[in-house]
Amino acid sequence: MFSKILRFLHCLPIATLLPTSLMAEKPNIVIFMADDLGYGSLNSYGAPENFVKTPRLDGLAEQGILFKNAFATASVCTPTRYTMLTGQYSWRTRLKKSVVNTMDPLLIDPETKTIGSFLQDKGYRTAAIGKWHLGYKEKKFKNLLGKIEPGPLQVGFDYHFGVPNNLDDFHKVYIENDGIYGLKSDKMQVYGTSYYKAKDAYAGYDAPQRVTDEVMDTTMDKAIEWINKEKEKPFFLYFGAVAVHHPIIPSKYMKGKSGAGLYGDFIQDTDRVTGRLIDYLKEKGALENTLFIFTSDNGGDIPNNDEKHEKITFDMGFKFNGDIRADKHTIFDGGLRVPFIVSWPAKLGKGLVSNELVTTGDLFATIAEVVDGKVPDPAVAAPDSFSFWNILQDTTQKSDRPHLINRDVLGRHALRFGKWKYIEGIPAAGTSEVKKGKMLEQLYNIEEDPAEEENVFKNHPEVAQQAKKLLLEIRNNPSSRNVPGV
């Protein structure tokens, strides 16, 4: 009888045999990063329900912690994603301004530790699915034919299914691991025009072309498929949603469902697809022990004429960045403040709110402390990442982050410290926009003036001097964790 019991136990999945206490030591981890989703785009962040309804993300907040003072590290895509994955400011790399373009090489040095490679070392399986926008290959390339290396597989991910840059980049294909998904031959036939007009005609790879209004669901299908493949190890999923970056093309499930036109529909797609993942994890019994982080890479885009759907929605009165100044690309908080929700049912409180300063760049240090009990030495990894694990455990705790450097599309820097925000106003060197993009120095008391309406630079010369000195010190030190506040 005893031998029969042993044979029965031997046939059970390993996870079934592990004590609950041991399984709970390492949570599954999900980072869901929306694209251009503004601070005021969810009902839980003040979006009126007559414009949009976001019940799944609001439900996530009800089951976890909603941060009201959270920031992306840049007001455009690539630098925020780089800093999130590496814990290092992007301006310490070659990327001093703008973003990685459609034929640019991989921005992450394969020798740089990322959240993915850190978690691989701790026994996790890892995947980067959805929008990548961090480049591929070693050098600038003409096309994505051949083996795509280095890429996500060389910087900490076991699996990759990605959109190279954004929803309608001219590649128009998916990348799976180190090659074009479904590639049949090396033939290419340029065709049509992308959202970005004739200069970006589709490359015409001999492979399945992305169907624009299905990308959100196709990428989520791949994420769920990957999670389901192996259950013996905890997983880390970095999911980069393509919504709500232009072109504004919502799915057939949400088209016409919001009160804010196609742009509102696309916001609701973000909510719907997040709900798909939450439902799957719940159904599989994995949600309880999943650290789930939802955020955005920067604020929403309010263009003048080039994207009519966003303009129409904004003109309707829907302030999808909230009551803060400006939008994506800029150095003001409309481009930098983002929704930020963290849930972990097994460990964290529910329905809580924090006003403490946290950033997308702090995820590396925080995850490291959760999994390993400590933050890596800044000389080894995550030099600009500050853990907020103390706040997750107790929302009355204060942030350990003494300062934050933000940058915009032109490479202009802003320094946030205490109640102050200092804007240096100088674009990155060597660009054609240096003269055009230079701004006056600015200083805002963001506690009293969160909308950045009154520049008090001339009123507080001593604070301005402190800011300049601190900004220079952080730039000259390889780790901002080594630089105390003022």
Number of C-alpha atoms within 10 A of each C-alpha: 6 7 8 9 9 10 11 10 13 11 8 10 11 12 14 12 11 12 9 10 8 9 17 16 13 20 25 22 23 20 19 22 25 26 25 28 28 30 33 24 27 27 16 19 20 15 20 17 14 10 23 24 24 20 17 20 22 19 13 25 22 18 19 24 24 25 23 19 16 22 30 31 29 36 34 28 29 24 32 28 26 24 28 28 24 29 28 28 28 23 19 10 13 8 17 21 22 19 20 19 15 22 18 18 19 21 23 23 15 16 8 16 21 25 24 26 22 21 24 17 10 14 12 22 24 26 25 24 27 30 28 27 24 23 24 25 19 15 13 14 13 9 12 21 16 11 12 18 17 20 26 29 20 15 22 24 25 18 19 25 26 25 26 25 24 24 28 25 19 24 25 24 26 25 22 17 22 21 18 23 16 15 17 11 10 11 11 14 9 12 14 12 15 19 16 15 11 11 9 18 18 24 20 18 24 17 18 15 15 16 13 17 17 14 23 25 16 16 23 20 14 16 22 15 11 18 18 12 8 11 14 14 16 24 23 26 23 25 24 26 29 26 28 27 22 22 21 23 23 25 19 12 13 18 18 16 18 19 18 24 19 23 31 27 27 30 28 29 26 25 20 21 18 21 18 16 18 18 15 15 18 14 10 9 11 16 22 17 22 25 23 23 21 22 25 29 31 35 35 32 27 25 14 10 10 12 15 17 21 28 16 18 20 18 12 13 10 21 21 31 32 22 14 21 17 21 25 28 24 23 25 23 25 29 33 34 30 34 27 24 24 23 27 23 17 13 16 18 18 17 15 18 17 20 14 19 21 25 27 27 28 26 25 31 27 21 22 20 17 19 16 15 11 13 19 17 12 18 10 9 21 31 23 26 30 23 24 26 21 16 17 21 12 14 20 13 14 14 18 16 22 16 21 24 21 24 33 26 21 26 27 24 21 25 20 21 20 15 12 19 25 26 27 21 20 19 24 23 13 8 14 11 14 16 10 9 16 15 14 12 16 18 26 22 20 18 12 11 14 16 18 21 12 14 16 17 19 12 10 11 12 10 18 22 12 13 23 14 11 19 22 10 16 20 15 10 12 17 21 26 20 14 17 12 13 11
